[in-house]
Amino acid sequence: MHPDEKDKMAFTKKQSNYYCNKVMSFGLKNVGATYQQLINKILAKLIGKTIETYVDDTVVKSSKVDKHTTNLHELFDMMDLYQIKLNPEKCLFDVWAGKFLGLMLTSRRNKANLNWCSMVIDMMSLTNIKEVQ
């Protein structure tokens, strides 16, 4: 968060203590959209080529193992340049397949998440006008 903006995000408690956030809190209104715009601007040259990102989820993709290290360095350099911190506990490395935005990403192809598909398949059909409304 920019130092000049910290006072705009401040709040007080009953004891009249004054609190100021050092980083953008995801509990605030429109923070998700603001963060997404920031990430889109910062990573514009990488999105669609070596990474896919949505709000706080980012996937680095590579066709070859040796190229993956280079792609990770590019992402980390951009994050470092704009002082964006990553939580190491939430980072996963050396993953060959995983869930991202409802899709199952694999090295061969992307598939729909079977858990989500089963919810739609098992959903009961609407039988009257009232249910449709």
Wavefront OBJ file of the C-alpha trace (Angstrom):
o trace
v 0.000 0.000 0.000
v 1.295 3.444 -0.843
v 2.343 5.351 2.328
v 0.180 8.375 1.399
v -2.926 6.150 1.276
v -2.558 4.604 4.748
v -4.535 7.371 6.503
v -7.469 6.812 4.141
v -7.726 3.192 5.314
v -7.407 3.931 9.044
v -10.028 3.012 11.636
v -10.641 3.411 15.351
v -11.984 1.120 18.070
v -14.075 1.801 21.187
v -10.990 2.679 23.205
v -10.306 5.378 20.560
v -7.069 3.731 19.437
v -6.104 4.672 15.891
v -5.176 1.736 13.635
v -3.563 1.974 10.238
v -3.004 -0.917 7.810
v 0.491 -1.453 6.433
v -0.801 -3.650 3.620
v -4.078 -3.789 1.737
v -6.590 -5.848 3.703
v -8.725 -8.254 1.638
v -11.654 -7.591 3.990
v -12.214 -4.127 2.522
v -14.766 -3.378 -0.181
v -13.507 -3.597 -3.802
v -10.031 -4.766 -2.753
v -10.306 -7.891 -4.927
v -11.039 -5.843 -8.063
v -8.342 -3.299 -7.207
v -5.772 -6.043 -6.648
v -6.750 -7.763 -9.921
v -6.230 -4.503 -11.845
v -2.821 -4.089 -10.223
v -1.759 -7.640 -11.077
v -3.025 -7.271 -14.663
v -0.914 -4.129 -15.139
v 2.196 -5.516 -13.459
v 2.151 -8.912 -15.179
v 0.658 -7.825 -18.525
v 3.575 -9.104 -20.611
v 3.518 -12.522 -18.877
v -0.243 -13.217 -18.676
v -1.328 -15.750 -21.266
v 2.254 -16.650 -22.170
v 3.924 -18.019 -19.048
v 1.361 -17.358 -16.310
v -2.372 -17.343 -15.645
v -3.703 -15.302 -12.751
v -6.983 -14.545 -11.063
v -7.056 -12.308 -7.966
v -4.721 -14.092 -5.511
v -4.128 -17.284 -7.522
v -1.279 -17.412 -10.024
v -0.138 -20.412 -12.051
v 3.229 -20.450 -13.812
v 3.048 -22.703 -16.851
v 5.879 -24.132 -18.885
v 6.188 -26.625 -21.717
v 9.601 -27.871 -20.547
v 11.050 -28.385 -17.077
v 14.197 -26.321 -17.720
v 12.095 -23.399 -19.018
v 9.991 -23.413 -15.832
v 12.833 -22.001 -13.714
v 13.203 -19.088 -16.125
v 9.453 -18.426 -16.001
v 9.479 -18.448 -12.197
v 12.406 -15.998 -12.149
v 10.477 -13.636 -14.441
v 7.471 -13.716 -12.117
v 9.561 -13.253 -8.974
v 11.487 -10.363 -10.555
v 8.229 -8.566 -11.393
v 6.869 -9.175 -7.882
v 10.125 -7.910 -6.361
v 10.163 -4.827 -8.612
v 6.688 -3.790 -7.416
v 7.287 -4.953 -3.808
v 4.518 -7.572 -3.835
v 5.052 -10.171 -1.141
v 4.087 -13.834 -1.486
v 3.119 -16.077 1.404
v 5.499 -19.078 1.234
v 2.996 -21.257 3.103
v 0.494 -20.833 0.258
v 2.981 -21.402 -2.581
v 3.229 -24.813 -4.231
v 6.142 -25.838 -6.425
v 6.841 -28.841 -8.650
v 3.146 -29.538 -9.226
v 2.302 -31.439 -12.404
v -1.470 -31.127 -12.059
v -3.880 -29.124 -9.937
v -7.171 -27.262 -9.654
v -7.379 -23.672 -10.897
v -10.642 -21.747 -11.403
v -12.740 -24.891 -11.538
v -10.508 -26.643 -14.072
v -8.169 -29.541 -13.512
v -4.866 -28.466 -15.083
v -2.543 -31.246 -16.237
v 0.518 -31.468 -18.439
v -1.551 -33.128 -21.174
v -4.717 -31.028 -21.213
v -7.155 -29.086 -19.086
v -10.245 -30.926 -17.843
v -13.374 -29.836 -16.041
v -13.356 -30.374 -12.291
v -15.407 -33.540 -11.740
v -16.738 -32.325 -8.364
v -18.365 -29.317 -10.024
v -19.710 -31.404 -12.915
v -21.376 -33.877 -10.548
v -23.224 -31.024 -8.792
v -24.730 -29.910 -12.116
v -25.512 -33.475 -13.245
v -27.178 -34.350 -9.921
v -29.250 -31.163 -9.865
v -32.966 -31.846 -10.146
v -34.828 -30.563 -13.206
v -37.322 -27.750 -12.726
v -40.887 -29.030 -12.926
v -43.130 -25.946 -12.832
v -43.234 -22.218 -13.560
v -42.769 -21.234 -9.900
v -39.430 -23.119 -9.691
v -38.230 -21.421 -12.880
v -39.097 -18.008 -11.460
l 1 2 3 4 5 6 7 8 9 10 11 12 13 14 15 16 17 18 19 20 21 22 23 24 25 26 27 28 29 30 31 32 33 34 35 36 37 38 39 40 41 42 43 44 45 46 47 48 49 50 51 52 53 54 55 56 57 58 59 60 61 62 63 64 65 66 67 68 69 70 71 72 73 74 75 76 77 78 79 80 81 82 83 84 85 86 87 88 89 90 91 92 93 94 95 96 97 98 99 100 101 102 103 104 105 106 107 108 109 110 111 112 113 114 115 116 117 118 119 120 121 122 123 124 125 126 127 128 129 130 131 132 133
